[in-house]
Amino acid sequence: MRPVFLTDPAGIPSDCDLLVVAGPRTPFHKSEVSAIASYLKEHRSFLLLLDAGQKCGLEPLLMEWGIALPENQADYPMDQDLSARIIAGHPITDGLADMTMIFNSPRQVVPIEAAGTTANGYDGKPKLEVLAAGISARATIVPFAAAVERGP
């Protein structure tokens, strides 16, 4: 593991198998969003960890990938710890299947429909799977971890 500089004119190195952004404190600059978008177009892996209430500047890009980040987390207070069940059935979570974990103020993610079709029958939509969800004090399901992939 090594640091990657999103402002590097050469872009994210081609040998970067997983880009991890953990808890950004300020929104990304347009050039940084562009670097991440280029990286994702090459079908690479990206792990984004966000705190509740934090704007990251990636909201439009994430919407292209089928994920919305609601500004108002009405389902649970932003300063609330969330007990979550890890959902099995994806390579990322297979080793954690059916475990319960406590997360401190996670950012809610909302799966949305994305558009697009191609000639080979692949509809162009990102395949999105919720990986972790908790139950709020109001007894609503709060998804906050998802995997998104494109391709047939």
Residue frames as a rotation matrix with the C-alpha (Angstrom) as fourth column:
MET 1
0.589 0.808 0.000 0.00
0.808 -0.589 0.000 0.00
0.000 0.000 -1.000 0.00
ARG 2
-0.629 -0.760 -0.165 1.20
0.748 -0.649 0.137 3.49
-0.212 -0.038 0.977 -0.84
PRO 3
-0.048 0.619 -0.784 -0.26
0.165 -0.769 -0.617 6.98
-0.985 -0.159 -0.065 -1.10
VAL 4
-0.289 0.064 0.955 -1.70
0.957 0.005 0.290 8.09
0.013 0.998 -0.063 -4.44
PHE 5
-0.612 0.039 -0.790 -1.92
0.154 -0.974 -0.167 11.75
-0.776 -0.224 0.590 -5.37
LEU 6
0.179 0.826 0.535 -5.11
0.783 0.210 -0.585 12.49
-0.595 0.524 -0.609 -7.28
THR 7
0.781 0.073 -0.621 -3.64
-0.165 -0.934 -0.318 15.76
-0.603 0.350 -0.717 -8.57
ASP 8
-0.306 -0.921 0.241 -0.73
0.025 0.246 0.969 14.00
-0.952 0.302 -0.053 -10.31
PRO 9
0.010 0.318 -0.948 -0.96
-0.880 -0.448 -0.160 14.92
-0.475 0.836 0.275 -14.03
ALA 10
-0.792 -0.366 -0.489 -0.09
-0.563 0.748 0.352 11.31
0.237 0.554 -0.798 -14.90
GLY 11
0.233 0.953 -0.193 -3.29
-0.672 0.302 0.676 10.14
0.702 -0.028 0.711 -13.19
ILE 12
0.547 0.026 0.837 -3.69
-0.714 0.537 0.450 7.24
-0.438 -0.843 0.312 -10.82
PRO 13
-0.490 -0.862 -0.132 -0.92
-0.809 0.392 0.437 4.69
-0.325 0.321 -0.889 -11.44
SER 14
0.075 0.527 -0.847 -1.91
-0.827 0.507 0.242 1.77
0.557 0.682 0.474 -13.68
ASP 15
-0.516 -0.309 -0.799 -0.70
0.081 0.911 -0.405 -0.73
0.853 -0.274 -0.445 -11.06
CYS 16
-0.788 0.353 0.504 -3.19
-0.608 -0.321 -0.726 0.58
-0.095 -0.879 0.468 -8.48
ASP 17
-0.797 0.478 -0.370 -5.51
0.278 0.834 0.477 -2.38
0.536 0.277 -0.797 -7.90
LEU 18
0.207 0.856 -0.474 -7.60
0.926 -0.016 0.377 -0.71
0.315 -0.517 -0.796 -5.20
LEU 19
-0.573 -0.266 0.775 -8.05
0.089 -0.960 -0.265 3.00
0.815 -0.083 0.574 -4.56
VAL 20
0.006 0.523 -0.852 -9.04
0.968 0.209 0.135 3.68
0.249 -0.826 -0.506 -0.94
VAL 21
-0.504 -0.037 0.863 -10.38
-0.083 -0.992 -0.091 7.05
0.860 -0.117 0.497 0.17
ALA 22
-0.178 0.366 -0.913 -11.05
0.874 0.485 0.024 6.98
0.452 -0.794 -0.406 3.89
GLY 23
0.346 0.489 -0.801 -13.02
0.878 -0.471 0.092 9.84
-0.332 -0.735 -0.592 5.42
PRO 24
-0.427 -0.492 0.759 -12.28
0.727 -0.686 -0.036 12.83
0.538 0.536 0.651 3.18
ARG 25
-0.337 0.222 -0.915 -12.65
0.782 -0.476 -0.403 16.06
-0.525 -0.851 -0.014 5.18
THR 26
-0.273 0.237 -0.932 -13.19
-0.398 -0.910 -0.115 18.45
-0.876 0.340 0.343 2.25
PRO 27
0.767 0.606 0.211 -14.91
-0.038 0.371 -0.928 17.99
-0.641 0.703 0.308 -1.12
PHE 28
-0.069 -0.782 0.620 -12.73
0.740 0.376 0.557 16.79
-0.669 0.497 0.553 -3.98
HIS 29
-0.277 -0.144 -0.950 -11.62
-0.456 -0.851 0.262 19.29
-0.846 0.506 0.170 -6.61
LYS 30
0.702 0.604 -0.377 -12.94
-0.585 0.188 -0.789 18.79
-0.406 0.775 0.485 -10.18
SER 31
0.105 -0.741 -0.664 -9.53
-0.874 0.250 -0.418 17.48
0.475 0.624 -0.621 -11.31
GLU 32
-0.770 -0.346 0.536 -9.54
-0.597 0.685 -0.417 14.89
-0.223 -0.641 -0.734 -8.51
VAL 33
0.158 0.905 0.394 -13.08
-0.398 0.424 -0.814 13.78
-0.903 -0.028 0.428 -9.40
SER 34
0.644 0.025 -0.765 -11.93
-0.764 0.060 -0.642 13.47
0.030 0.998 0.058 -13.02
ALA 35
-0.442 -0.879 -0.178 -8.96
-0.834 0.476 -0.279 11.30
0.330 0.025 -0.944 -11.97
ILE 36
-0.605 0.299 0.738 -11.26
-0.376 0.710 -0.596 8.99
-0.702 -0.637 -0.317 -9.97
ALA 37
0.512 0.842 -0.167 -13.76
-0.510 0.142 -0.848 8.82
-0.691 0.520 0.503 -12.87
SER 38
0.287 -0.503 -0.815 -10.97
-0.891 0.173 -0.420 7.84
0.353 0.846 -0.399 -15.28
TYR 39
-0.749 -0.569 0.340 -9.76
-0.662 0.665 -0.344 5.20
-0.030 -0.483 -0.875 -12.84
LEU 40
-0.250 0.746 0.617 -13.28
-0.325 0.536 -0.779 3.71
-0.912 -0.396 0.108 -12.53
LYS 41
0.542 0.456 -0.706 -13.75
-0.791 -0.008 -0.612 3.59
-0.285 0.890 0.357 -16.31
GLU 42
-0.238 -0.726 -0.645 -10.94
-0.805 0.519 -0.287 1.06
0.543 0.451 -0.708 -16.43
HIS 43
0.609 0.625 -0.489 -13.00
-0.244 0.733 0.634 -1.29
0.755 -0.267 0.599 -14.19
ARG 44
-0.537 -0.816 -0.212 -10.77
0.063 0.211 -0.975 -0.94
0.841 -0.537 -0.062 -11.19
SER 45
0.136 0.562 -0.816 -11.67
0.843 0.368 0.393 -1.20
0.521 -0.741 -0.424 -7.51
PHE 46
-0.510 -0.177 0.842 -12.53
-0.124 -0.953 -0.275 1.77
0.851 -0.244 0.464 -5.32
LEU 47
-0.058 0.451 -0.891 -13.34
0.932 0.345 0.114 1.84
0.359 -0.823 -0.440 -1.60
LEU 48
-0.461 0.030 0.887 -14.91
-0.070 -0.998 -0.002 5.08
0.885 -0.064 0.462 -0.37
LEU 49
-0.230 0.328 -0.916 -15.56
0.940 0.318 -0.122 5.53
0.252 -0.889 -0.382 3.34
LEU 50
-0.439 0.174 0.882 -17.66
0.056 -0.974 0.220 8.56
0.897 0.146 0.418 4.24
ASP 51
-0.891 0.201 -0.406 -18.81
0.401 -0.066 -0.913 10.06
-0.210 -0.977 -0.022 7.50
ALA 52
0.072 0.992 0.099 -22.45
0.997 -0.068 -0.044 11.04
-0.037 0.102 -0.994 7.91
GLY 53
0.760 0.400 -0.512 -23.15
0.423 -0.903 -0.077 14.60
-0.493 -0.159 -0.855 6.83
GLN 54
-0.133 -0.910 -0.392 -19.86
0.005 -0.396 0.918 15.01
-0.991 0.121 0.057 4.97
LYS 55
0.909 0.322 -0.265 -19.99
-0.235 -0.129 -0.963 16.26
-0.344 0.938 -0.041 1.36
CYS 56
0.180 -0.884 0.430 -17.29
0.341 0.467 0.816 14.69
-0.923 -0.001 0.386 -0.78
GLY 57
-0.069 -0.183 -0.981 -17.83
-0.725 -0.666 0.175 16.20
-0.685 0.723 -0.087 -4.23
LEU 58
-0.954 -0.299 -0.021 -18.24
-0.245 0.738 0.629 12.72
-0.172 0.605 -0.777 -5.75
GLU 59
-0.303 0.923 0.238 -22.04
-0.133 0.206 -0.969 12.75
-0.944 -0.325 0.060 -5.56
PRO 60
0.414 0.490 -0.767 -22.63
-0.817 -0.171 -0.550 13.22
-0.401 0.855 0.329 -9.35
LEU 61
-0.412 -0.647 -0.642 -20.05
-0.827 0.561 -0.034 10.53
0.382 0.517 -0.766 -10.19
LEU 62
-0.914 0.092 0.394 -21.56
-0.173 0.791 -0.587 8.10
-0.366 -0.605 -0.707 -7.69
MET 63
0.072 0.994 -0.083 -25.01
-0.470 -0.040 -0.882 8.70
-0.880 0.103 0.464 -9.19
GLU 64
0.122 -0.112 -0.986 -23.63
-0.979 0.151 -0.138 7.55
0.164 0.982 -0.091 -12.56
TRP 65
-0.760 -0.494 -0.423 -22.70
-0.398 0.867 -0.299 4.33
0.515 -0.059 -0.855 -10.78
GLY 66
-0.065 0.871 -0.487 -26.16
0.136 0.491 0.860 3.90
0.989 -0.010 -0.150 -9.23
ILE 67
-0.209 -0.054 -0.976 -25.51
0.962 0.167 -0.215 5.29
0.175 -0.984 0.017 -5.75
ALA 68
0.275 0.312 0.909 -27.13
0.083 -0.950 0.301 8.35
0.958 -0.007 -0.288 -4.18
LEU 69
-0.623 -0.465 -0.628 -25.84
0.710 0.000 -0.704 9.96
0.328 -0.885 0.330 -1.01
PRO 70
0.414 0.865 0.284 -28.82
0.637 -0.498 0.588 11.68
0.650 -0.063 -0.757 0.60
GLU 71
-0.458 -0.555 0.694 -27.98
-0.056 -0.762 -0.646 14.96
0.887 -0.335 0.318 2.33
ASN 72
-0.142 0.510 0.848 -30.72
-0.964 -0.265 -0.002 14.53
0.223 -0.818 0.530 4.87
GLN 73
-0.754 -0.152 -0.640 -30.40
-0.068 0.986 -0.153 11.21
0.654 -0.072 -0.753 6.62
ALA 74
-0.149 0.816 0.559 -33.93
-0.858 -0.388 0.337 11.23
0.492 -0.429 0.758 7.95
ASP 75
0.462 0.411 -0.786 -33.87
-0.136 0.909 0.395 7.54
0.876 -0.076 0.476 8.82
TYR 76
0.552 -0.293 -0.780 -31.41
0.820 0.362 0.444 7.94
0.153 -0.885 0.440 11.67
PRO 77
0.953 -0.235 -0.193 -29.59
-0.154 -0.921 0.358 10.78
-0.262 -0.311 -0.913 13.44
MET 78
0.669 -0.725 -0.163 -26.12
-0.220 0.016 -0.975 11.43
0.710 0.688 -0.149 12.00
ASP 79
-0.188 -0.789 0.585 -24.43
-0.869 -0.144 -0.474 11.11
0.458 -0.597 -0.658 15.38
GLN 80
0.578 0.517 0.632 -25.93
-0.749 0.643 0.158 7.69
-0.324 -0.564 0.759 16.07
ASP 81
-0.697 -0.693 0.185 -23.96
-0.593 0.702 0.394 4.47
-0.403 0.165 -0.900 16.11
LEU 82
0.325 0.797 -0.509 -25.53
-0.944 0.305 -0.125 1.89
0.056 0.521 0.852 13.85
SER 83
-0.259 -0.286 0.923 -25.58
-0.366 0.913 0.180 -1.83
-0.894 -0.291 -0.341 14.49
ALA 84
0.192 0.271 -0.943 -25.32
-0.975 -0.055 -0.215 -3.51
-0.110 0.961 0.253 11.10
ARG 85
0.463 0.002 0.886 -25.60
-0.001 1.000 -0.002 -6.96
-0.886 0.000 0.463 9.68
ILE 86
-0.482 -0.680 -0.552 -23.10
-0.671 -0.119 0.732 -7.85
-0.564 0.723 -0.399 6.98
ILE 87
0.599 0.799 -0.050 -24.88
-0.583 0.392 -0.711 -9.34
-0.549 0.455 0.701 3.98
ALA 88
-0.213 -0.671 0.710 -23.45
0.017 0.724 0.690 -12.51
-0.977 0.159 -0.143 2.40
GLY 89
0.565 0.480 0.671 -23.27
0.552 0.384 -0.740 -13.36
-0.613 0.789 -0.048 -1.28
HIS 90
0.928 -0.371 0.049 -20.51
-0.209 -0.622 -0.754 -11.05
0.310 0.689 -0.655 -2.51
PRO 91
0.376 -0.854 -0.359 -16.75
0.595 0.520 -0.613 -11.80
0.710 0.017 0.704 -2.56
ILE 92
-0.293 -0.485 0.824 -16.10
-0.272 -0.784 -0.558 -8.70
0.917 -0.388 0.097 -0.43
THR 93
-0.036 0.408 0.912 -18.31
-0.970 -0.233 0.066 -9.92
0.240 -0.883 0.404 2.40
ASP 94
0.402 0.266 -0.876 -18.05
-0.260 0.951 0.169 -13.70
0.878 0.160 0.451 2.17
GLY 95
-0.436 -0.668 -0.603 -15.64
0.423 0.440 -0.792 -13.90
0.795 -0.600 0.091 5.11
LEU 96
-0.978 0.084 0.191 -17.84
-0.202 -0.613 -0.764 -11.58
0.053 -0.786 0.617 7.19
ALA 97
-0.444 0.874 -0.196 -21.19
-0.137 0.149 0.979 -13.10
0.886 0.461 0.054 6.34
ASP 98
0.392 0.839 -0.378 -23.89
0.333 0.253 0.908 -12.84
0.858 -0.482 -0.180 8.98
MET 99
-0.501 -0.569 -0.652 -21.68
0.847 -0.170 -0.503 -10.90
0.175 -0.804 0.568 11.39
THR 100
0.754 0.645 0.127 -23.04
0.582 -0.745 0.325 -7.93
0.305 -0.171 -0.937 13.26
MET 101
-0.418 -0.908 -0.041 -20.82
0.870 -0.387 -0.305 -4.87
0.261 -0.163 0.952 13.58
ILE 102
0.530 0.495 -0.689 -21.18
0.664 -0.747 -0.026 -1.41
-0.528 -0.444 -0.724 15.12
PHE 103
-0.241 -0.542 0.805 -20.44
0.885 -0.463 -0.047 1.58
0.398 0.701 0.592 12.86
ASN 104
-0.254 0.065 -0.965 -20.04
0.646 -0.731 -0.219 5.13
-0.720 -0.679 0.144 14.15
SER 105
0.224 0.480 -0.849 -22.17
-0.168 -0.839 -0.518 7.58
-0.960 0.258 -0.107 12.14
PRO 106
-0.574 -0.452 0.682 -21.89
0.552 0.401 0.731 5.92
-0.604 0.796 0.020 8.72
ARG 107
-0.619 0.337 -0.709 -23.02
-0.632 -0.750 0.195 7.76
-0.466 0.569 0.678 5.59
GLN 108
0.135 0.778 0.614 -26.22
0.012 0.619 -0.786 6.31
-0.991 0.114 0.074 4.18
VAL 109
-0.891 -0.309 -0.333 -26.12
-0.340 -0.034 0.940 5.07
-0.302 0.950 -0.075 0.57
VAL 110
0.117 0.980 0.162 -29.24
-0.323 0.192 -0.927 4.67
-0.939 0.056 0.339 -1.53
PRO 111
-0.675 -0.304 0.673 -29.27
0.463 0.535 0.707 2.41
-0.575 0.788 -0.220 -4.60
ILE 112
0.082 0.685 -0.724 -30.79
-0.477 -0.610 -0.632 4.13
-0.875 0.398 0.277 -7.64
GLU 113
0.592 0.174 0.787 -31.58
0.563 0.610 -0.558 3.04
-0.577 0.773 0.263 -11.18
ALA 114
-0.297 -0.687 -0.663 -29.00
-0.284 -0.599 0.749 3.96
-0.912 0.411 -0.017 -13.82
ALA 115
0.742 0.654 -0.148 -29.73
-0.277 0.099 -0.956 4.08
-0.610 0.750 0.255 -17.55
GLY 116
-0.166 -0.788 -0.593 -28.03
-0.905 -0.117 0.408 2.68
-0.391 0.605 -0.694 -20.63
THR 117
0.741 0.349 0.574 -28.19
-0.102 0.903 -0.418 -0.11
-0.664 0.252 0.704 -23.20
THR 118
-0.342 -0.858 -0.384 -25.75
-0.700 -0.040 0.713 -1.78
-0.627 0.512 -0.587 -25.53
ALA 119
0.068 0.362 -0.930 -26.04
-0.958 0.284 0.041 -3.93
0.279 0.888 0.366 -28.65
ASN 120
-0.637 -0.426 -0.642 -24.83
-0.326 0.904 -0.276 -7.14
0.698 0.033 -0.715 -26.96
GLY 121
0.206 0.828 -0.522 -27.79
0.302 0.453 0.839 -7.27
0.931 -0.330 -0.156 -24.57
TYR 122
-0.418 -0.366 -0.832 -25.91
0.907 -0.122 -0.402 -5.91
0.045 -0.923 0.383 -21.57
ASP 123
0.532 0.813 0.237 -28.10
0.798 -0.575 0.179 -3.05
0.282 0.094 -0.955 -20.45
GLY 124
-0.119 -0.696 0.708 -25.17
0.328 -0.701 -0.633 -0.87
0.937 0.157 0.312 -19.34
LYS 125
0.677 0.422 0.603 -26.55
-0.400 -0.476 0.783 -0.48
0.617 -0.772 -0.154 -15.85
PRO 126
-0.495 -0.825 0.274 -24.18
-0.682 0.173 -0.711 -0.88
0.539 -0.538 -0.648 -12.95
LYS 127
0.229 0.477 -0.849 -24.82
0.279 0.803 0.526 -3.99
0.932 -0.358 0.051 -10.88
LEU 128
-0.350 -0.283 0.893 -25.27
-0.653 -0.610 -0.449 -2.79
0.672 -0.740 0.029 -7.32
GLU 129
0.175 0.365 -0.914 -25.42
0.466 0.788 0.403 -4.95
0.868 -0.496 -0.032 -4.22
VAL 130
0.506 0.022 0.862 -25.96
-0.679 -0.606 0.415 -3.66
0.531 -0.795 -0.291 -0.70
LEU 131
-0.151 -0.699 -0.699 -23.26
0.050 0.701 -0.711 -5.17
0.987 -0.142 -0.071 1.53
ALA 132
-0.762 -0.072 -0.643 -24.22
0.635 0.110 -0.765 -3.81
0.126 -0.991 -0.039 4.94
ALA 133
-0.196 0.754 0.627 -27.36
-0.104 -0.652 0.751 -2.34
0.975 0.082 0.206 6.39
GLY 134
-0.970 -0.102 -0.222 -28.48
0.213 0.094 -0.973 -1.44
0.120 -0.990 -0.069 9.85
ILE 135
0.054 0.997 -0.055 -31.75
0.808 -0.011 0.589 -0.88
0.587 -0.076 -0.806 11.61
SER 136
-0.584 -0.238 0.776 -32.32
-0.077 -0.935 -0.345 2.65
0.808 -0.261 0.528 12.85
ALA 137
-0.965 0.256 -0.050 -33.98
0.048 -0.012 -0.999 3.59
-0.256 -0.967 -0.001 16.13
ARG 138
-0.276 0.899 -0.339 -37.09
-0.848 -0.394 -0.355 4.19
-0.453 0.190 0.871 14.01
ALA 139
-0.028 0.185 0.982 -36.96
0.018 0.983 -0.185 0.55
-0.999 0.013 -0.031 12.84
THR 140
0.894 0.216 -0.393 -36.08
-0.373 -0.129 -0.919 1.44
-0.249 0.968 -0.034 9.24
ILE 141
0.545 -0.728 0.415 -33.40
0.746 0.648 0.156 -0.29
-0.383 0.225 0.896 7.19
VAL 142
0.780 -0.393 -0.488 -30.40
-0.423 -0.905 0.053 1.97
-0.462 0.165 -0.871 6.56
PRO 143
0.753 -0.571 0.328 -28.04
0.658 0.640 -0.396 0.73
0.016 0.514 0.858 3.80
PHE 144
0.838 -0.476 -0.268 -24.54
-0.387 -0.863 0.325 2.18
-0.386 -0.169 -0.907 4.08
ALA 145
-0.356 -0.931 0.081 -22.19
-0.475 0.255 0.842 -0.15
-0.805 0.261 -0.533 2.22
ALA 146
0.781 0.618 0.090 -22.56
-0.190 0.373 -0.908 -1.22
-0.595 0.692 0.409 -1.39
ALA 147
-0.449 -0.834 0.320 -20.54
0.172 0.271 0.947 -2.82
-0.877 0.481 0.021 -4.17
VAL 148
0.656 0.601 -0.457 -21.04
-0.319 -0.328 -0.889 -1.60
-0.684 0.729 -0.023 -7.71
GLU 149
-0.458 -0.767 0.450 -19.72
0.168 0.422 0.891 -3.28
-0.873 0.483 -0.064 -10.85
ARG 150
0.386 0.507 -0.771 -20.15
-0.739 -0.331 -0.587 -2.70
-0.552 0.796 0.247 -14.57
GLY 151
-0.653 -0.590 -0.476 -19.86
-0.756 0.470 0.454 -5.27
-0.044 0.657 -0.753 -17.27
PRO 152
0.126 0.741 -0.659 -21.67
-0.704 0.535 0.467 -8.32
0.699 0.405 0.589 -18.55
